[in-house]
Amino acid sequence: MDVTNLMIKRFNIRELGYDFMGYSLQTGTILTFHHLIIPNRLGGRRTIDNGAILCGDTAHTYLHLIELLNQHIFNLITSEMIDMNVKRELNIYNLKRINEILCEFENLYCDKKNSKDEPFIKEKYKERIFT
């Protein structure tokens, strides 16, 4: 079994109905592996200790946008996910903290747009379980 599916099972992602950032699983949601500590581009391995499971079209895409725009906020979110990984559970406290951090990011960047004059923050990025 690959590490992504192993983590989905160990962290009960499907039963809980949400990912490491509190995004709900919808019909057809693709769950993806996110490198937490050592990124893929630096040779990070796909191991449980180096990973988080995220909804591919929302949380994962959004997290990488956050990484580009605000490294500090990206690091805060990553720290919360690492804490859950160490605990080997998706912890309500950590998920609520991630939501608070995301709300802070959204307040800072709510009026920012990309080169196509589209908002950086899509509405689907604001739809989380613990809002």
C-alpha positions in Angstrom: 0.0 0.0 0.0 1.4 3.4 -0.9 2.0 6.0 1.9 -1.0 8.2 0.9 -3.5 5.4 1.2 -1.8 4.2 4.4 -2.2 7.6 5.9 -5.8 7.9 4.8 -6.5 4.7 6.7 -4.3 5.5 9.8 -5.8 9.0 10.3 -9.4 7.8 9.5 -9.7 10.6 6.9 -12.7 9.1 5.0 -14.5 8.2 8.2 -13.9 11.7 9.7 -14.8 13.4 6.4 -12.1 16.0 6.4 -8.4 16.4 5.8 -5.4 17.8 7.8 -6.5 21.4 7.2 -10.2 20.9 8.0 -11.5 20.7 4.4 -14.5 18.4 4.0 -14.3 15.5 1.6 -16.9 15.8 -1.2 -17.9 13.2 -3.8 -15.0 12.7 -6.1 -12.4 14.5 -3.8 -8.9 13.5 -4.7 -6.7 13.2 -1.6 -3.1 14.1 -2.1 0.2 13.8 -0.1 1.7 17.0 1.0 5.4 17.1 2.1 5.5 18.7 5.6 9.1 18.9 6.7 11.3 18.3 3.7 9.6 19.4 0.5 9.6 17.3 -2.6 11.8 19.8 -4.5 14.5 19.2 -1.9 14.3 15.4 -2.1 11.8 15.0 0.7 10.6 11.4 1.0 7.0 10.2 0.9 6.8 9.0 4.5 4.2 9.2 7.2 6.4 11.5 9.3 7.0 13.9 6.4 3.4 14.0 5.2 -0.1 15.3 5.5 -3.2 14.3 3.5 -5.0 17.2 1.8 -7.9 17.6 -0.5 -6.1 18.2 -3.8 -8.4 20.8 -5.4 -8.8 23.0 -2.3 -6.5 22.6 0.7 -3.4 21.5 -1.2 -3.7 24.2 -3.9 -4.5 26.8 -1.3 -1.6 25.9 0.9 0.9 26.3 -1.9 -0.7 29.7 -2.8 -0.2 30.7 0.9 3.4 29.5 0.7 4.0 31.8 -2.3 2.3 34.8 -0.7 3.2 34.6 3.0 5.9 32.2 4.2 5.2 33.0 7.9 1.5 31.9 7.7 2.5 28.9 5.6 4.9 27.9 8.4 2.2 28.4 11.1 -0.2 26.0 9.3 2.6 23.5 8.6 3.5 23.5 12.4 -0.1 22.6 13.3 -0.1 19.8 10.7 3.2 18.5 12.0 1.8 18.5 15.5 -1.2 16.4 14.4 1.2 14.1 12.5 3.2 13.5 15.7 0.0 12.9 17.7 -1.2 10.5 14.9 -4.6 12.1 15.0 -6.5 15.0 13.4 -6.9 17.0 16.5 -9.8 19.5 16.9 -7.6 22.1 18.7 -5.1 22.0 15.8 -7.8 22.2 13.2 -9.4 25.1 14.8 -6.0 26.8 15.1 -5.5 26.2 11.3 -8.8 27.8 10.6 -7.9 30.9 12.7 -4.6 31.2 10.8 -6.5 30.8 7.5 -9.0 33.5 8.5 -6.0 35.8 9.3 -4.6 35.1 5.9 -7.9 35.7 4.2 -8.3 39.1 6.0 -4.8 40.1 4.9 -5.3 39.1 1.2 -9.1 39.4 0.7 -8.7 42.2 -1.9 -5.6 40.9 -3.7 -5.9 39.7 -7.3 -3.7 37.8 -9.7 -2.5 38.9 -13.1 -5.9 37.9 -14.6 -7.7 40.2 -12.2 -9.1 37.2 -10.3 -9.1 37.1 -6.5 -6.3 35.0 -5.0 -8.7 33.5 -2.5 -11.4 31.5 -4.2 -14.7 31.0 -2.4 -14.1 27.2 -2.2 -11.0 27.9 -0.1 -13.2 29.5 2.6 -15.4 26.4 3.0 -14.0 24.5 5.9 -15.5 22.3 8.6 -14.2 24.3 11.6 -15.2 27.9 10.5 
